[in-house]
Amino acid sequence: MPKKVEFPFEKARRITPEEVMAAETAIQEQFGINYSRVGRPPKNETEKYQAVSIRLHPQVIAWAKAEAEKRGVGYQTIINEALLKLSV
């Protein structure tokens, strides 16, 4: 049985964004496959959230998680909505 040869990753180069776009365009033209970007669309500056670290009482977290489960959203969304209501 032949010996397995590992790929020389240290010698490989990264593909540039231009090369990725060129490949996507070529595939789209040749096969008619339309690429859509995965993930959330980018937000503008007024919509971006700021990451913070905060300590909350366990009852607050339990309430937010229970409410989030009922509504099918994340518990941080519930906390954010509650704080927005207080700030207006």
C-alpha positions in Angstrom: 0.0 0.0 0.0 1.4 3.4 -0.9 2.4 5.8 1.8 0.0 8.6 2.4 1.5 12.0 1.5 0.3 15.0 3.5 -0.6 18.2 1.6 2.1 20.8 2.1 -0.1 23.5 3.6 2.9 25.6 4.6 3.7 26.1 0.8 0.1 26.8 -0.2 -1.1 30.3 -0.8 -4.4 31.9 0.1 -6.9 32.7 -2.6 -7.6 36.4 -3.0 -11.1 37.8 -2.9 -10.7 38.8 -6.6 -10.0 35.1 -7.4 -13.1 34.0 -5.4 -15.3 36.5 -7.3 -13.8 35.4 -10.6 -14.5 31.7 -9.8 -18.1 32.5 -8.7 -18.7 34.5 -11.9 -17.3 31.7 -14.1 -19.5 29.1 -12.3 -22.5 31.4 -12.6 -21.9 31.9 -16.4 -21.1 28.3 -17.1 -23.6 26.4 -15.0 -26.3 29.1 -14.2 -25.7 28.7 -10.5 -26.4 31.9 -8.6 -24.4 32.3 -5.4 -26.0 34.0 -2.4 -24.0 35.1 0.5 -24.6 33.1 3.7 -25.3 34.8 7.0 -27.0 38.0 8.0 -26.9 41.1 5.8 -24.6 43.8 7.1 -26.2 46.5 9.2 -25.6 50.3 8.8 -24.0 52.3 11.6 -27.3 53.2 13.4 -28.4 49.6 13.5 -25.2 48.0 14.9 -25.3 46.7 18.4 -22.5 47.3 20.9 -21.1 44.3 22.8 -21.2 44.7 26.6 -20.7 42.5 29.6 -23.3 42.8 32.3 -24.2 40.9 35.4 -27.9 40.3 35.9 -29.9 38.6 38.6 -30.6 34.9 37.8 -34.4 35.6 38.0 -34.0 38.2 35.3 -32.2 35.7 33.1 -34.8 32.9 33.8 -37.6 35.3 32.9 -35.9 36.4 29.7 -35.2 32.8 28.7 -38.8 31.7 29.4 -40.2 34.6 27.5 -37.8 33.9 24.6 -38.9 30.3 24.5 -42.5 31.3 24.2 -41.8 33.8 21.4 -39.2 31.8 19.6 -36.4 34.4 19.8 -33.2 34.8 21.7 -33.2 35.8 25.4 -30.9 38.7 24.7 -33.5 40.1 22.3 -36.1 40.0 25.1 -33.7 41.9 27.5 -32.9 44.4 24.7 -36.6 45.0 24.0 -37.3 45.5 27.7 -34.5 48.0 28.1 -35.6 49.9 25.0 -39.1 50.2 26.4 -37.6 51.7 29.6 -35.4 54.2 27.8 -38.2 55.7 25.7 
